[in-house]
Amino acid sequence: VQLVESGGGSVQAGGSLNLTCAARWHFYSPHCLGWFRQAPGKDREGVAAIYTGDDETYYADSVKGRFTISLDNAKTTLSLQMSNLTPEDTAVYYCAASTTWGLMSYIQSRGMESSDFDGWGQGTQVTVS
């Protein structure tokens, strides 16, 4: 799978940004797509995920109510709408894909883990000041 993020940038606290991820796969379509972020000196954090079958979503508590993950009808463009941003949201944001069956049920019970995902984008920087 090939994943290419875009839409990062700098914004003032309270502002909004929309990230997109163009997804292409050749043999197996992903069952789950998600967004992770990694701030300097911190572990990578899963913030939102979506099941490609029925658009079931998951959000980390840190972004719930502020971020919205969505997938277009063609299942090729993943979006993350971010609003009411704070400096704590500053990080490199990564798009990720997983071909694991049933992953969303695990994510709903214990959150997102990097090891769940086997395809990654190059990342896009989001800076909130």
C-alpha positions as CSV (number, residue, x, y, z in Angstrom):
1,V,0.0,0.0,0.0
2,Q,1.2,3.5,-0.8
3,L,0.1,6.4,1.5
4,V,0.8,10.1,0.8
5,E,-0.2,12.7,3.4
6,S,-0.8,16.4,2.7
7,G,-2.3,19.4,4.4
8,G,0.0,20.0,7.3
9,G,1.2,23.4,8.3
10,S,1.3,26.0,11.0
11,V,-1.8,27.4,12.7
12,Q,-2.5,29.4,15.8
13,A,-4.1,27.9,18.9
14,G,-7.9,27.5,18.4
15,G,-7.5,27.2,14.6
16,S,-8.2,24.3,12.3
17,L,-6.4,22.2,9.8
18,N,-7.5,19.4,7.4
19,L,-5.1,16.6,6.6
20,T,-5.6,14.2,3.7
21,C,-4.0,10.9,2.8
22,A,-4.1,9.4,-0.7
23,A,-4.1,5.6,-0.5
24,R,-3.2,3.1,-3.2
25,W,-3.0,-0.6,-2.8
26,H,-2.1,-3.3,-5.2
27,F,-3.0,-6.8,-3.8
28,Y,-4.9,-6.4,-0.6
29,S,-7.1,-3.6,0.4
30,P,-6.7,-2.3,3.9
31,H,-9.4,-3.1,6.5
32,C,-8.5,-0.2,8.7
33,L,-7.0,3.2,8.1
34,G,-5.8,5.6,10.8
35,W,-3.8,8.6,11.8
36,F,-0.9,8.6,14.3
37,R,1.2,11.5,15.5
38,Q,4.6,11.8,17.1
39,A,5.8,14.8,18.9
40,P,9.5,15.3,19.6
41,G,10.7,13.1,22.4
42,K,7.4,11.3,22.7
43,D,6.1,7.9,21.6
44,R,3.9,7.7,18.5
45,E,0.3,8.1,19.4
46,G,-2.7,6.7,17.6
47,V,-5.4,9.4,17.4
48,A,-8.1,8.2,15.0
49,A,-9.0,5.1,13.0
50,I,-11.7,4.1,10.6
51,Y,-12.9,0.7,9.4
52,T,-13.2,0.7,5.6
53,G,-16.1,-1.7,5.7
54,D,-18.7,0.4,7.4
55,D,-16.8,3.6,8.4
56,E,-16.9,2.7,12.1
57,T,-14.5,5.2,13.8
58,Y,-12.3,5.4,16.9
59,Y,-10.8,8.4,18.5
60,A,-8.2,8.8,21.3
61,D,-9.5,10.7,24.3
62,S,-7.0,13.4,23.6
63,V,-8.7,14.4,20.3
64,K,-12.3,13.3,20.8
65,G,-14.8,16.0,19.9
66,R,-12.1,18.0,18.1
67,F,-10.9,15.7,15.3
68,T,-13.0,13.9,12.7
69,I,-11.7,11.1,10.5
70,S,-13.4,10.3,7.3
71,L,-13.0,8.2,4.1
72,D,-14.3,9.0,0.7
73,N,-16.7,6.6,-1.1
74,A,-13.9,5.3,-3.3
75,K,-11.9,4.4,-0.2
76,T,-8.8,6.1,-1.6
77,T,-8.7,9.4,0.3
78,L,-8.5,9.5,4.1
79,S,-9.1,12.8,5.8
80,L,-8.5,14.2,9.3
81,Q,-10.4,17.4,10.1
82,M,-8.8,19.0,13.2
83,S,-10.4,21.9,15.0
84,N,-9.8,23.8,18.3
85,L,-6.1,23.0,18.0
86,T,-3.7,23.5,20.9
87,P,0.1,23.5,21.1
88,E,-0.1,19.9,22.5
89,D,-1.4,18.9,19.0
90,T,2.0,19.8,17.5
91,A,3.5,16.7,16.0
92,V,4.3,14.9,12.8
93,Y,1.1,13.2,11.6
94,Y,1.2,9.9,9.9
95,C,-1.4,8.1,7.8
96,A,-1.4,4.3,8.4
97,A,-3.1,1.3,6.9
98,S,-3.8,-2.2,8.2
99,T,-4.9,-5.4,6.5
100,T,-5.7,-7.2,9.8
101,W,-9.2,-8.6,10.0
102,G,-11.2,-7.5,13.0
103,L,-8.7,-4.9,14.1
104,M,-11.3,-2.3,14.9
105,S,-12.7,-4.4,17.7
106,Y,-9.3,-4.5,19.3
107,I,-8.8,-0.8,18.8
108,Q,-12.1,0.0,20.4
109,S,-11.1,-2.1,23.5
110,R,-7.5,-1.0,24.0
111,G,-6.7,1.8,21.6
112,M,-4.3,2.0,18.6
113,E,-0.9,0.5,18.5
114,S,1.7,1.2,15.8
115,S,2.3,-2.6,15.5
116,D,-1.3,-3.0,14.3
117,F,-0.5,-1.2,11.1
118,D,1.7,-2.4,8.2
119,G,1.6,0.6,5.8
120,W,2.8,4.1,6.6
121,G,3.0,7.4,4.9
122,Q,6.0,9.7,5.2
123,G,4.3,12.1,7.6
124,T,3.3,15.7,7.6
125,Q,4.2,18.4,10.2
126,V,1.5,20.2,12.1
127,T,2.6,23.1,14.3
128,V,0.3,24.9,16.6
129,S,1.5,28.1,18.4
